[in-house]
Amino acid sequence: MLNVAVVRFPGSNCDFDALRAAELVGTNAYFAWHRDASLRGADIVLLPGGFSYGDYLRSGAIARFSPVMQAVQRHAAEGGPVLGICNGFQILCEAHLLPGALLRNAGLSFVSKPVDVVVERTDTVFTSAYAPGSRLRLPVAHGDGRFVAAADTLRMLEAEGRVVLRYVAATESSPFQPNPNGSANHIAGICNAAGTVVGIMPHPERIAEGVLGPPDGLGFFRSLAAWRPRASTLNVPSR
């Protein structure tokens, strides 16, 4: 059974949702506190959404220096999968585990609504359950979701196929605002070159059960449950 650590920071508010979604697909999910120095044998790490440290300096900027992030960075450097959702995506960028940054929404207002996105890369640890070009309806809830990067970084992300999710283009028919935050190139999620570190702004954990509507987000968790580490045996975390 895979061990999934859901990291909690002061201000995290989607931690239980992420834990529940990871448990739904049969993993051993447990919380790791921001002061922890160890991930306790985690195979996969989830950085959930919320407002880490109140986002008082800059979204994710303070959480990047939490003791647990040293363990997360070591985990990622060793090829361990990490998924950052919303505030977790912001933290991954602040920690330089992903390029670019997340800034205030173009409309300077908090956006909370469903959005339509297209899955553009399906060979990551977290998107393998989807078919290329799958169109998903996922909720967003953020005030700082506008992805920006230098022109050469954007070209690199596009050339290397590192855009994981993209908001449905404005030219397509959609009942929802196609780009809720003004992100460059309509980018809603990116990954590292190996596809092991992924950051996305929409919240798949909030739409992972049928009781909430079509479970478009469940594929992210089915994907992580299907991943297998290189080691032949799995660790069991200490409680």
N, C-alpha and C positions, 0 to 999 in steps of 0.2 A: 504494500500500500504506500502510495506517495505521501510524503509529509509536506504540508503547505503552511508556511508561516505568514500570517496576516499581521503586518506591522501596525501598531497603534501609536499615534502621536497625540499629545494634548490638542484636542480640537477635531480629531478624526470623527466622522459621523456616518461613514458607510462601512465601518469595520464589520459589524454583525451581518450586514447584507453580503459582503464578500465571503465571510466565513460560511454562511449558510449555502451560498452558491457552490463553494468548493466542496462542502460536505455532500451536496446533492449528487455529485458525480463520483462519489465513493472515495474521496481522499481523506486523509487524517489531517484536518485543518485545526490550527490552534493559533492563539494570539502571541505575538512577540511585542514587548513594551519598548518604547523609544530609548530607555536607559539600558536595555540589555546589551551585553557585549557579544552575545552569541545568538545564532538563529536556531540552536538546539536541533541540529541534524536536518534542517529543512532541505527538501529537494527543489522546491519552488517557493518564491517569495511574492506576495501581493502587497502593494502599497495602495491602500484604499483612498477614496475621496474624503473630503471634509475641508477643514480650515486649520491645518497644522500650525500650532502656536498662534492662532488667530490671524495668520497671514499679515501680521502687523508691519513687518519690514517689506516683504515681497513674497508672493505665494511660493511656498516651498523653500525659501531661502534660509530660514532658521532650522527647519527640520533636516536640511542637508547636513548640519553639523551634529545631529544627535548621535550618541555613541553607537546605536544599532546600525547606522548607515555605513560605518566602517566594515561591519560584517556583511552588509548588503553588497558593498563594493567588492569585497573579496569573493563573495559568492558569484557575482557577475563576471569577475575577471577569470574565474575558474570554469566559466561556461554554464553556470547555473541560471535557470530562467527567472526573470523578474518581470512582473506586469504592474505598471503604474496606471491607475485610473483617476482621471481628473486631477485632484491635488497630488496624487501619486505621480502623474505625468510631469507636473510642475517640479516635483522633487527630483525626479530623474534628470531633468534638464539642468536644474541648479547644481546637481552633483556631477554633472558632465558625463553621465552614463548615456545620455542621448544629446544630440546637438540641438541648437536653437533655444528659444525661450518662449514662455507663455506670458503675454501682457494683457492689459485691460481690454475687454471687448470693445470693438469698434464703436458700438452704440453707447459705451460708458454706463451700461446697466447690467444688472444680473439677469441671466437668461435661464429659464427653467421650462422646458418643453420637449416634446418628442422631435427628433430630427431623422432625416433619411440619410444613410451613409452607404457607400459601396465598399466592399472588401476587395482591396487591390493586391494584397500579398497573402497567400495561403500556406506558405511553407514556414511560418513562424511557429513557435511552441504554442501560441495562443490562438491561432486562426486556422489550423490544419483541418478542422471539422467543417469548414465552409468551402463552397465551390468558388473559383475565381469569378469576380463580378457579382457576387451575392449582394442583394440589396437588403439592408436591415433598417428597422425603425427602432431607435434607441433613445432613451431620455438623456438630456444634458441638464446640468445645473451648475453654472459657474459665472463668475464675474471677470475672471482672468483666463480666458480660453483662447485668446488670439495667438496662434502659433506664428512666430516670426523667426527668420534666420537670414544671414547674409546671402547675397545672390549666389555666390559660389557654393554655399552649403545647400541651398535649395536645388541647384543644378545637380549636385552630387546625390542628394536624396532621390531625385527623379531618375537620374541615370542609373543608379544602382538598385532601383526598385524597392526603396526603403519606405515608401508611403504605404502604410497598412490599411488605413481607413481614409476615405475622402467624402466630404459632404457632397450630396447630390448637386450637380452643377445647376446654376440658375436657369439654364435653358431648358431643363427638364421639368416635367409636370410634377409638382409636389404641393400638398396642402400646407406644408411647413416652410418657414424661411430656410432657404437652402444653405446658407452659411451664417450661422447664428452669432458669430463673433468677429468676422472679417479675417479669418486665418489666411495666410499666404497660400496660394494654389489650392484653396479649399481643403487644406490638410486637417484631418481629424485625428490622426494617429500615425506614428512612425516607429521604426525599430532600428536596432543596431545591424551591422552587416551580417551577423550570424543568425539573426532572427530570434535570439534568446532574450533580449531586453526589448520590451514593447511598452510604449506609452500611448494612451488614448484619452480623449476628453469625454466621450459618451460613457454612460454607466451601464454596462451589460449585466451587472449583478442585480440591478433593479428590475430587470425584465427577463429573469432566468427561470420563472415558474409560470405555468399556464394560467394559474388563477389571476395573474396580473395582466394577461393578454398574450398574444403570440410570443412565445419565449425566444425572441430573436437573439437575446444575449447569451443563451445557454451554450452556444457553440464555443465561446471563449473558454468555458470551464470544461466542456467535453474535450477540447483540444489539449488543455494542460493535463487532464487525467490520462490521456493517451500517450503522453511523453514518457520516455524511460531514460533514466540517467545512465551514464557509461558503466558505473559500478554494478556488479552482479547482485549485490545485496543492498537493501535499503536500511537506513538508520531509523531507530525509534527514538523520538525526542524524549528527554527527561522532563518530568513535570515539576 
